[in-house]
């Protein structure tokens, strides 16, 4: 079993996925949300890689490598959970 560690300082940060084309780690769903603005719910380190759990306005959650996200730390923080 790999190490699994949660990090929450980025929770609510506005994030836009920009996954490179043809990356085998990603599926069709990752590319469907490419360029769509979402918000980070949490960052998890698994096997030495930082994965961000990104939530979108349609309530879909998609994981991306943290390095493949364009972050807007200056934007108002929040997730779709905060809108309820």
Residue, then its C-alpha position, 0 to 999 in steps of 0.5 A: x500500500x502506498x503512502x496517502x497523505x492529505x493536505x488542506x491549505x489549498x482547499x477552495x483555491x480556484x483551479x483550472x486544469x491544463x493536462x498535457x495531451x496524451x498523458x496516460x495517467x488521464x482519462x477522457x473525463x480529465x480532458x473533458x474538464x480541461x480549461x474549466x474553472x473549478x476549486x480544490x477540495x483537497x490535495x493528496x500525496x500518493x506514491x510521491x505524487x501530489x494529486x488535487x481533488x478538483x470540484x466543478x460547478x456541476x458537482x463533478x469531482x476529478x483528480x489532477x496532478x497538482x502540477x497540471x493545474x493553473x491556480x488563482x490563489x487571489x480569487x475568492x476561495x470556496x467549493x460548491x459545498x460552501x454555496x449551500 
